[in-house]
Amino acid sequence: MERMATPWGEPELGRFPEDPRDRLRAWDAADEYLLRHLADEGVDLSGAVVVVGDRWGALATALARHAPVQISDSFLAQAATRANLERNGAPGAVRLLTTRDAPPVRADVLLVRVPKSLALLEDQLHRLAPAVHPGTVVVGAGMVKEIHTSTLRLFEEVLGPTRTSLAVRKARLIFCAPDPALRPPPDPWPLTYRLPEGIGAMSGRPVVNHAGVFCADRLDIGTRFLLENLPDASRFARIADLGCGNGVVGTAAALAAPDAEVLFLDESFQAVASAEATYRANASDGASGKAEFRAGDAMAAVPPGSLDLVLNNPPFHSHQATTDAAALRMFAGARDALAPGGELWVVGNRHLGYHVRLRRLFGGCTVAASHPKFVLLRAVKRARG
């Protein structure tokens, strides 16, 4: 844990889940710049304060005395916020909403941490536009590498005239003046398209993507490789699509094993909503088993020994940081959740070296399929392990 110096004190902040090996802080220069600006400019925080995209709850915790509303697409970010509020003596001070919840009806101060996904920013600005009025103070924040001309264009198209600050410690602020006469274009999300042929059970089928889901406008090549080499799902009764994204892998398994129970898991609320929409769009064609859709921290809430097959295309980024922490948590969680003889199938870039981790966890793994860029690995849980 470290303390962040703010105009309202020095809250102790941590990421989630807590890991002593994790050297990444729960805030960055953009968070500090935004908070300092609010204090230096004497921004009135007595009204309805809305915080969007707070990475690990640093902004919400610092502003807890003003009872802000936090809107997040991340289960982990919400969990971090709860933990940070608790450790700083402010449990329950912040109203936590997901990106799938109805947004607040009014925002007097709107603070936006610019997300990695431009689509997610677009969707959230559209959803919040009705809550904004001419007197709303709108301030965005991000590192310089996160703010582009397209970022500013979105603020201008959806809310009103926009300008930026000077860069400070590689961070920048965005100032937007809401224009009540503006008529923004319609929100294009969610997006639906049909998958290509030649990828097994999902060939030519519709997929639904809410804003912010990885590769929302096309099938990424890693997922395609997994779909092309999916194991015979009919051998398994209880299947999980771990890190499900838009749910194409889990839906493919459900179609191939109509009576199986399929669990769709992701830490993104947008992803879980996409997975459910994709499944519903295809389930009438053959999947008759039970499907469950859950946002969470990898396999943390899955009972031990409750699964027979886990399918996984793990992420290797956390916001702008490259890290295998999420993948390792997924692998360890899958091992615990699998019954003896259960299988974990993982697709990943060759250079990530997942085989080393899987051999350590499972006592071995095999290459199920290979590609110049990707490798598909199969690990089996031993009867004792």
C-alpha positions, -999 to 999 in steps of 0.1 A, spaced: 0 0 0 11 36 -7 -4 70 2 -14 95 -25 -10 131 -16 -42 150 -24 -57 184 -14 -81 164 8 -55 143 26 -34 113 19 -55 82 14 -38 48 15 -45 31 -18 -41 -4 -33 -51 -23 -64 -72 -54 -64 -66 -82 -58 -39 -73 -34 -6 -89 -43 27 -80 -26 46 -88 -58 26 -62 -77 47 -30 -79 21 -10 -98 5 19 -80 -33 24 -77 -31 59 -92 -10 78 -117 -1 114 -126 -34 120 -144 -53 113 -112 -31 137 -92 -34 164 -119 -72 162 -120 -75 163 -82 -51 192 -79 -70 211 -107 -103 207 -88 -87 222 -56 -68 250 -74 -98 261 -94 -121 259 -64 -146 237 -83 -179 234 -63 -182 198 -53 -214 202 -33 -237 190 -61 -239 157 -79 -203 145 -86 -200 117 -111 -166 99 -117 -163 77 -148 -136 51 -154 -118 55 -121 -90 29 -125 -86 16 -89 -108 40 -70 -82 67 -63 -105 95 -75 -136 83 -57 -117 76 -25 -100 111 -25 -134 127 -31 -154 104 -7 -165 133 15 -184 147 -14 -204 114 -19 -196 109 -56 -211 83 -79 -185 61 -96 -193 44 -129 -170 16 -139 -168 -13 -164 -144 -32 -142 -153 -56 -115 -117 -53 -102 -119 -15 -101 -151 -16 -81 -136 -42 -57 -105 -19 -53 -127 11 -47 -146 -8 -19 -114 -19 -3 -98 16 -5 -129 32 10 -129 7 38 -92 12 47 -96 49 47 -127 50 69 -153 58 43 -172 26 36 -204 32 17 -195 69 10 -195 63 -28 -223 50 -49 -209 23 -72 -225 18 -106 -215 -4 -135 -215 7 -171 -247 -14 -176 -266 4 -148 -289 33 -155 -267 64 -153 -274 93 -128 -301 117 -139 -279 147 -130 -242 155 -131 -230 189 -118 -194 178 -119 -184 151 -144 -149 136 -141 -138 112 -168 -107 90 -167 -101 85 -204 -103 47 -210 -81 27 -234 -111 20 -255 -124 49 -275 -156 30 -281 -163 28 -243 -157 65 -240 -181 72 -268 -208 50 -253 -204 65 -218 -205 101 -230 -237 93 -249 -253 76 -219 -243 106 -196 -252 134 -220 -288 137 -207 -275 142 -171 -252 171 -182 -265 207 -181 -249 241 -192 -234 245 -157 -218 211 -155 -181 211 -149 -167 184 -173 -130 175 -168 -113 145 -185 -79 132 -175 -54 108 -189 -18 103 -197 -6 121 -229 -3 89 -248 -40 81 -240 -54 114 -253 -57 118 -291 -75 140 -315 -102 114 -318 -107 116 -280 -113 153 -281 -136 149 -311 -158 126 -291 -162 151 -263 -170 178 -288 -195 157 -308 -214 144 -278 -211 172 -252 -197 204 -265 -166 226 -272 -134 211 -258 -99 222 -251 -69 206 -234 -44 217 -207 -7 218 -208 10 185 -201 23 180 -166 44 149 -158 31 133 -190 -5 138 -180 -31 161 -195 -66 174 -187 -96 178 -210 -120 207 -204 -154 205 -220 -182 231 -220 -216 214 -224 -237 229 -252 -275 224 -246 -281 231 -283 -258 203 -295 -275 174 -313 -250 145 -310 -251 116 -335 -268 84 -322 -248 60 -300 -236 32 -324 -234 7 -296 -240 -22 -293 -226 -35 -326 -238 -67 -342 -220 -85 -371 -218 -120 -385 -187 -142 -380 -168 -157 -410 -172 -192 -422 -148 -220 -414 -146 -215 -376 -167 -244 -364 -200 -241 -346 -201 -203 -348 -195 -201 -385 -216 -173 -400 -234 -167 -368 -242 -133 -352 -221 -118 -324 -231 -89 -302 -206 -64 -289 -211 -37 -263 -187 -8 -263 -152 -15 -249 -151 -53 -256 -119 -64 -271 -120 -65 -309 -156 -54 -309 -158 -48 -347 -141 -80 -359 -130 -115 -348 -95 -113 -334 -70 -139 -347 -63 -155 -314 -100 -162 -308 -104 -174 -343 -75 -198 -338 -91 -212 -307 -125 -216 -325 -108 -234 -353 -92 -259 -329 -119 -261 -302 -118 -294 -283 -148 -318 -286 -171 -300 -261 -196 -329 -261 -171 -347 -238 -177 -322 -210 -208 -315 -189 -196 -283 -171 -177 -257 -192 -164 -222 -185 -155 -195 -210 -130 -176 -188 -124 -141 -199 -153 -145 -222 -153 -112 -240 -182 -112 -264 -189 -149 -256 -182 -165 -290 -160 -193 -276 -185 -202 -248 -214 -200 -273 -195 -223 -297 -190 -248 -269 -227 -246 -259 -238 -253 -295 -214 -282 -298 -225 -296 -264 -263 -287 -263 -268 -303 -228 -238 -288 -211 -238 -262 -184 -217 -232 -196 -204 -204 -174 -193 -171 -190 -169 -152 -168 -152 -118 -173 -141 -89 -151 -158 -65 -176 -195 -58 -172 -196 -48 -209 -181 -81 -218 -205 -102 -197 -235 -83 -213 -221 -89 -247 -216 -126 -240 -252 -130 -228 -265 -112 -259 -243 -133 -282 -255 -165 -265 -292 -155 -266 -288 -146 -304 -277 -182 -311 -290 -204 -283 -324 -210 -300 -305 -230 -327 -295 -259 -305 -280 -250 -270 -305 -263 -245 -283 -265 -214 -279 -240 -186 -259 -208 -192 -247 -184 -165 -231 -150 -170 -210 -136 -142 -187 -106 -137 -159 -114 -113 -122 -118 -105 -113 -148 -127 -124 -180 -109 -125 -166 -74 -162 -173 -68 -163 -207 -87 -166 -237 -63 -135 -260 -64 -139 -291 -86 -171 -278 -102 -159 -277 -139 -148 -302 -165 -134 -278 -192 -121 -242 -191 -115 -223 -223 -93 -192 -220 -79 -164 -241 -63 -144 -214 -54 -107 -215 -19 -95 -211 -26 -58 -205 -40 -39 -174 -49 -5 -188 -16 7 -203 6 -18 -184 18 -51 -199 15 -78 -173 7 -115 -170 -8 -111 -135 -44 -116 -148 -34 -147 -169 -16 -163 -139 -47 -157 -117 -69 -173 -144 -46 -203 -147 -45 -209 -109 -82 -203 -105 -89 -228 -134 -68 -254 -117 -87 -251 -85 -121 -250 -102 -115 -281 -124 -125 -316 -113 -97 -342 -115 -92 -350 -151 -106 -317 -161 -89 -297 -189 -78 -261 -193 -73 -249 -229 -54 -217 -233 -46 -197 -265 -19 -171 -264 9 -154 -282 40 -177 -285 63 -151 -269 43 -151 -236 56 -185 -226 24 -197 -209 36 -233 -212 61 -227 -184 34 -215 -160 10 -242 -169 36 -269 -164 44 -256 -130 7 -254 -120 -6 -286 -136 26 -307 -137 26 -306 -175 9 -293 -206 8 -302 -243 5 -282 -275 -29 -288 -290 -23 -267 -320 3 -242 -333 4 -211 -355 33 -188 -364 20 -163 -339 -2 -183 -315 -1 -215 -296 -30 -235 -281 -21 -253 -249 -39 -281 -231 -34 -288 -194 -51 -316 -175 -57 -315 -137 -43 -346 -121 -63 -367 -96 -40 -354 -69 -29 -318 -73 
